[in-house]
Amino acid sequence: MSITLQRTLRLYSKTASRSSLPANGTVPSCLTALRSFSSSRSTREEDLSDVKVTDRMSLKGRNVFVTGGGRGIGFAICKAIAQLGGNVAVIDALPEPVEEFHTLEKKYGTKAFYQTADVTKEDSLGTAFKDAENELGEFHGCVPAAGIALDKPLADHKWDESLRVLMVNTMGTFWTVKLMADHMAKHRQGGSIVMIASIAAQGNKIPEQNLAIYNMSKAAVKGLVGPLAVEVSESGIRVNSISPGVIRSPMTKALETDFPKLQQMFENAAPAGRIGVPEDLTPAIMYLLSDAASFTTGADLLISGGFHAGVRPSWMHRAMPQ
């Protein structure tokens, strides 16, 4: 019996009279629940001192559902899952994923399922999720990575394009999480959900960029983490997110040709001294998906090269007028 439970029982015995017990002498339900928790917890708190970190990071035999996994960061996530032995089911708006996606099964000996779907439409998302479930079976992890950005001044925003950002980034994430949480609760094996927020979710204004509606959508994703982590915890589901900085991907490719000054800032201003790449994010996501993060839930990990904290002094001296 745990120390906490022993203290609780002693406290109860001192403060409660026998007359307060049920006539049949049964232990009150709260104490029954405490005993149940104590006994079940002992099975979860294994001695991990001799378990290799690499073993705890393994996804061998796990099935992970990824939205937006057809290219860019989403595909990098899929590839990392396969490298750790996991099977992946991907839905994306693209008719076809990047060519390398089709090599994952042979290269890593895992399953890789792909289907075109729209995360902003309930029927499309629900049907694709069901098809993925039929293909792989029970899911143990989920990464809703589908996302789009809109860079323009507030005065120039149009209703439809603003709504599209919110539908993809926020509702697409929320509804994917709902489907997965229902699925995991039904199977009673727990699982891990890792959402993609952003440095933009911290409420920062990046110079030379106007991302108000994108910031809003990603702040909503970050805001989901804590409440959902608590709400679904009884089903053994962990919920976390990462907040990337500027990552080289198809979404940021236009910086190179259309916004050279902004590109130069991102390449030099962050304390890390460079723009990030998808492979900077995948280790953290794999950690959160794996048993290595079994005590991590309700957290947001900033992976921005330090840009959220400030800019390099050498860059400030060079950028500020003399």
Steps between C-alpha positions, in 0.01 A plus 500: 500500500637844410599753768236741370227238531614399851484863615158545343362189672646608837348847460165347410504265800568793736237733362216264407289320759380145451146631480595672176582168333231320299299243692656214306848609609631563149781748444386833350544523126767773524724268703427212265608722215819594686585135559429424135721788393781384728496145368467599134769766530751244620465320168572821311796615709748246371867510593646673196852547635644224281286563191688656210382841385508372142260218595256747655514710182406206278170511310527140382156356440328835564254657258504879461247718316641814334315777319690715251762227464528513122800734491714741702494476878213251494694257283813540714285392795380193309854406405621530859212281621598234247865524603397415857299199383154657498226468239348818365165596349499835322223721369578812301331730250768413243396241238835326551772522768866565425660210315709395800183415692458192283843370605432497876350151520786328319775707660387468862280190496193690616157580357422835337143586398404815309163649414388836364255682726400847618541565873254791481210272402359268764388230257828496310711486815276242667498270198878521459550429869276193478687376192831543681364311800386216274846491343719509812270422791538664839692829517748580773600850390379799303667808353255747340757689293284642220542877491507807276617860547384840381739795496331834436403816692182487705333757275546274197352183648198348329231303684533176304878475513505583871237237569700247299805549725288450810324195355823322400719592795250508784190300415702247298720443805211500749284254308791266428578498871135430582487202263825364641402551865171317440691220326759466777239510775308220329809278480603579861873483430576872531721681253673824412378802303758757386365822352696756296476851643758766409730770628217716361275355770701689763349831386818638343510731198772401255657800319409523131218245542126545556366169628213608722249234396772231497612607849140480614453150359819365658429668834172307497690174445737576788200592714352153446794318655440549872121457508506192275791343688291512817169402339626184329747395769254250649528308173880489526544747214781755507465831313796726421612741230814646347546862398743520207680812389575563134548161332616446142200344323273551196304750712806722551657451157366832373727682746804417289375682189231742618632620836881488493543743792269291715683184393832657599364595842374148567832352391701721737293655778403200714748396772549170314620702200298323231157407372364172630440185297226239552754263655543752783140432600462126453709384801276699736184365336632143519576552868147620567350208305712241678508343845795725583241776553264291714521769774464793259156639423348846471833640378605722207862470384649807333740405220589831342879522505449739790320759286214514752748628759664770289754560226876464491686812619722493190189510281353788700820704464506436125130564445470821706600823324824653619 
